[in-house]
Amino acid sequence: MLNDRLLVALEGDPAERRSTAGIVIPATAAMGKRLAWADVVAVGQQVRQVEVGDRVLFDPDDRAEVELAGSTYLLLREKDVHGVAEPRGTGEGTGLYL
């Protein structure tokens, strides 16, 4: 990876979601703009706040897809990340930092 780029793998199937009660919501259901979670697979040398293995929150409309070894990944810039779910270190904190 070069500069401030991140290579991420999406969690689950982005086409459909489940409600908290377990009801499947199809991709065709109308709803507002929604952010997505992904796991960081690789980072560029100028990335400062995200590490490989972090879970990041981003806007799925601002993405570029790439296929490597039969798997589909997304290419993002560090500035496009809205939040990181798991803090590093001792485990103290809220579990989410923006």
N, C-alpha and C positions, 0 to 999 in steps of 0.2 A: 504494500500500500504506500502511496506517496502523500506527502504533505499532510493536510488535515482531514484525510478521508477515513471513513469507517466502513468495514464490510460486515453486514449483519444478516442473520438468518431469522426470518419471521417465525413467530410462535403459532403452531396450529394452522388450520385452514382459514385464510382471511375471508373466504367467500361466505361462510356462515358462522353464526355466533350462538351461544346458549344464554338464556336468562338465568337468574339465580335459582329459579324453580326447575330448571332443566329443560325448558321449552326451546326448541331449535328455531332460530330467527334466520330466514333465508336472506341471501345477499341482495335480493330485489326489494326488500322492505325499505321504505323511505325513512330516512333519519338525518339529523344534522351532521355537521362535520365531526369526525371522530379520529382520535389519535390511536396509534398502534404500538405494541410492544415488540421488541426484537432482542436477540442475544448477539453481542459483539463477537465476531469471529477473528477479525484482524484490524489493526489500527496503523495509521501512518506515523512517521517519525515526529511530526509537529503536533500531534494530538496530546493535550495536556490533562484533561479531566476525565477521560474514559479509558478503561483498560479492557483487554480481552477477557471475556467471561461476564462482563457487566450486562445488565438488562436495561435497555434504554427505551424511552418514550419519544416518538417522532410522528410527524405528519405524513401519512402514506401517499399523499398526493405529490410530495416533493421527493421523488425517488427515481433511481435508475436501476434496472434489474440486470444481473449478469449470471450466466450459468457456468459453473465450474465443476468438473468431474460428475456431471449428471445432477447436481443440486443447484437450486436457484437461490441467489443471494441478492441483497440490496446494497447499493453503494450510496453512502450519505456523506455530508460534510459535518464536522463536529458542531458547527454553529446551528445545524438543523435539529439537533437533539434538544428536546424540551426538558428531559429529566432522566435520572439514573435511579433504579429501584433499590439496589443493594449497596449500602455503604461499605467501604473497605475498612479494615483495621480490627478494632476490638469488638465490633458488633453493637456499639452504643449508638443511639440516635433513633430517628423515627422510621428508618427503613426506606426513605425516599428523600432524595435531595434534588432541588431544581436549580 
